[in-house]
Amino acid sequence: MAEISVKIKVGNRVYPLTVDENDKDRVEQAAQIVNGNINKLKQDYGLNDLVDLLAMTAFEFANQSLDQNQPSHAITTEDKLVEKKLSDLKLQIEEILTLG
Protein backbone atom coordinates (compact mmCIF):
# COMPACT_ATOMS: atom_id res chain seq x y z
CA MET A 1 0.00 0.00 0.00
CA ALA A 2 1.14 3.52 -0.72
CA GLU A 3 1.89 5.94 2.07
CA ILE A 4 0.71 9.52 1.83
CA SER A 5 1.34 12.69 3.78
CA VAL A 6 -1.59 14.31 5.55
CA LYS A 7 -1.91 17.29 7.84
CA ILE A 8 -4.16 16.70 10.81
CA LYS A 9 -5.37 19.56 12.98
CA VAL A 10 -5.90 18.73 16.65
CA GLY A 11 -6.83 21.62 18.87
CA ASN A 12 -5.08 24.60 17.38
CA ARG A 13 -2.06 22.73 16.05
CA VAL A 14 -1.39 21.02 12.75
CA TYR A 15 0.46 17.72 12.75
CA PRO A 16 2.01 16.33 9.56
CA LEU A 17 1.61 12.56 9.41
CA THR A 18 2.56 9.83 6.99
CA VAL A 19 -0.18 7.22 6.82
CA ASP A 20 -1.19 4.32 4.66
CA GLU A 21 -3.44 5.55 1.89
CA ASN A 22 -6.24 3.30 3.13
CA ASP A 23 -6.03 4.82 6.63
CA LYS A 24 -6.40 8.46 5.59
CA ASP A 25 -10.14 8.68 6.22
CA ARG A 26 -9.80 6.89 9.55
CA VAL A 27 -7.05 9.27 10.72
CA GLU A 28 -9.10 12.30 9.69
CA GLN A 29 -12.15 10.89 11.46
CA ALA A 30 -10.11 10.30 14.62
CA ALA A 31 -8.98 13.95 14.55
CA GLN A 32 -12.61 15.04 14.17
CA ILE A 33 -13.59 12.94 17.19
CA VAL A 34 -10.79 14.42 19.31
CA ASN A 35 -11.65 17.97 18.23
CA GLY A 36 -15.33 17.34 18.90
CA ASN A 37 -14.54 16.13 22.40
CA ILE A 38 -12.30 19.15 23.02
CA ASN A 39 -15.13 21.48 21.97
CA LYS A 40 -17.64 19.61 24.14
CA LEU A 41 -15.37 19.87 27.18
CA LYS A 42 -14.72 23.52 26.46
CA GLN A 43 -18.46 24.20 26.49
CA ASP A 44 -19.24 21.96 29.47
CA TYR A 45 -16.48 23.26 31.74
CA GLY A 46 -15.74 26.70 30.33
CA LEU A 47 -12.06 25.85 29.88
CA ASN A 48 -9.82 27.42 27.29
CA ASP A 49 -6.46 25.89 28.22
CA LEU A 50 -5.74 23.50 25.38
CA VAL A 51 -3.38 21.36 27.48
CA ASP A 52 -6.13 20.78 30.04
CA LEU A 53 -8.65 20.02 27.32
CA LEU A 54 -6.29 17.54 25.63
CA ALA A 55 -5.49 15.89 28.96
CA MET A 56 -9.18 15.52 29.79
CA THR A 57 -9.86 14.14 26.31
CA ALA A 58 -7.05 11.60 26.67
CA PHE A 59 -8.38 10.60 30.08
CA GLU A 60 -11.92 10.13 28.75
CA PHE A 61 -10.71 8.02 25.82
CA ALA A 62 -8.50 5.88 28.08
CA ASN A 63 -11.39 5.36 30.47
CA GLN A 64 -13.69 4.33 27.59
CA SER A 65 -11.02 1.94 26.36
CA LEU A 66 -10.85 0.28 29.77
CA ASP A 67 -14.65 0.00 29.86
CA GLN A 68 -14.62 -1.77 26.49
CA ASN A 69 -12.04 -4.28 27.72
CA GLN A 70 -14.06 -5.24 30.80
CA PRO A 71 -16.39 -8.23 30.74
CA SER A 72 -19.95 -7.13 30.12
CA HIS A 73 -21.15 -8.65 33.39
CA ALA A 74 -20.03 -10.82 36.24
CA ILE A 75 -20.90 -14.51 36.15
CA THR A 76 -24.12 -14.98 38.07
CA THR A 77 -25.56 -17.99 39.85
CA GLU A 78 -27.98 -18.34 36.96
CA ASP A 79 -25.06 -18.47 34.50
CA LYS A 80 -23.46 -21.25 36.55
CA LEU A 81 -26.73 -23.15 36.62
CA VAL A 82 -27.11 -22.93 32.84
CA GLU A 83 -23.50 -24.02 32.39
CA LYS A 84 -24.06 -27.04 34.66
CA LYS A 85 -27.23 -28.04 32.80
CA LEU A 86 -25.44 -27.75 29.45
CA SER A 87 -22.58 -29.85 30.75
CA ASP A 88 -25.00 -32.52 31.99
CA LEU A 89 -26.82 -32.48 28.67
CA LYS A 90 -23.53 -32.90 26.81
CA LEU A 91 -22.69 -35.96 28.94
CA GLN A 92 -26.12 -37.48 28.25
CA ILE A 93 -25.71 -36.97 24.51
CA GLU A 94 -22.24 -38.52 24.57
CA GLU A 95 -23.63 -41.57 26.45
CA ILE A 96 -26.44 -41.99 23.92
CA LEU A 97 -24.00 -41.74 21.01
CA THR A 98 -21.65 -44.35 22.47
CA LEU A 99 -24.56 -46.77 23.06
CA GLY A 100 -25.96 -46.32 19.57
C-alpha positions in Angstrom: 0.0 0.0 0.0 1.1 3.5 -0.7 1.9 5.9 2.1 0.7 9.5 1.8 1.3 12.7 3.8 -1.6 14.3 5.5 -1.9 17.3 7.8 -4.2 16.7 10.8 -5.4 19.6 13.0 -5.9 18.7 16.6 -6.8 21.6 18.9 -5.1 24.6 17.4 -2.1 22.7 16.1 -1.4 21.0 12.7 0.5 17.7 12.7 2.0 16.3 9.6 1.6 12.6 9.4 2.6 9.8 7.0 -0.2 7.2 6.8 -1.2 4.3 4.7 -3.4 5.5 1.9 -6.2 3.3 3.1 -6.0 4.8 6.6 -6.4 8.5 5.6 -10.1 8.7 6.2 -9.8 6.9 9.6 -7.0 9.3 10.7 -9.1 12.3 9.7 -12.1 10.9 11.5 -10.1 10.3 14.6 -9.0 14.0 14.5 -12.6 15.0 14.2 -13.6 12.9 17.2 -10.8 14.4 19.3 -11.6 18.0 18.2 -15.3 17.3 18.9 -14.5 16.1 22.4 -12.3 19.1 23.0 -15.1 21.5 22.0 -17.6 19.6 24.1 -15.4 19.9 27.2 -14.7 23.5 26.5 -18.5 24.2 26.5 -19.2 22.0 29.5 -16.5 23.3 31.7 -15.7 26.7 30.3 -12.1 25.8 29.9 -9.8 27.4 27.3 -6.5 25.9 28.2 -5.7 23.5 25.4 -3.4 21.4 27.5 -6.1 20.8 30.0 -8.6 20.0 27.3 -6.3 17.5 25.6 -5.5 15.9 29.0 -9.2 15.5 29.8 -9.9 14.1 26.3 -7.0 11.6 26.7 -8.4 10.6 30.1 -11.9 10.1 28.8 -10.7 8.0 25.8 -8.5 5.9 28.1 -11.4 5.4 30.5 -13.7 4.3 27.6 -11.0 1.9 26.4 -10.8 0.3 29.8 -14.6 0.0 29.9 -14.6 -1.8 26.5 -12.0 -4.3 27.7 -14.1 -5.2 30.8 -16.4 -8.2 30.7 -20.0 -7.1 30.1 -21.2 -8.6 33.4 -20.0 -10.8 36.2 -20.9 -14.5 36.2 -24.1 -15.0 38.1 -25.6 -18.0 39.9 -28.0 -18.3 37.0 -25.1 -18.5 34.5 -23.5 -21.2 36.5 -26.7 -23.2 36.6 -27.1 -22.9 32.8 -23.5 -24.0 32.4 -24.1 -27.0 34.7 -27.2 -28.0 32.8 -25.4 -27.7 29.5 -22.6 -29.9 30.8 -25.0 -32.5 32.0 -26.8 -32.5 28.7 -23.5 -32.9 26.8 -22.7 -36.0 28.9 -26.1 -37.5 28.3 -25.7 -37.0 24.5 -22.2 -38.5 24.6 -23.6 -41.6 26.5 -26.4 -42.0 23.9 -24.0 -41.7 21.0 -21.7 -44.4 22.5 -24.6 -46.8 23.1 -26.0 -46.3 19.6 
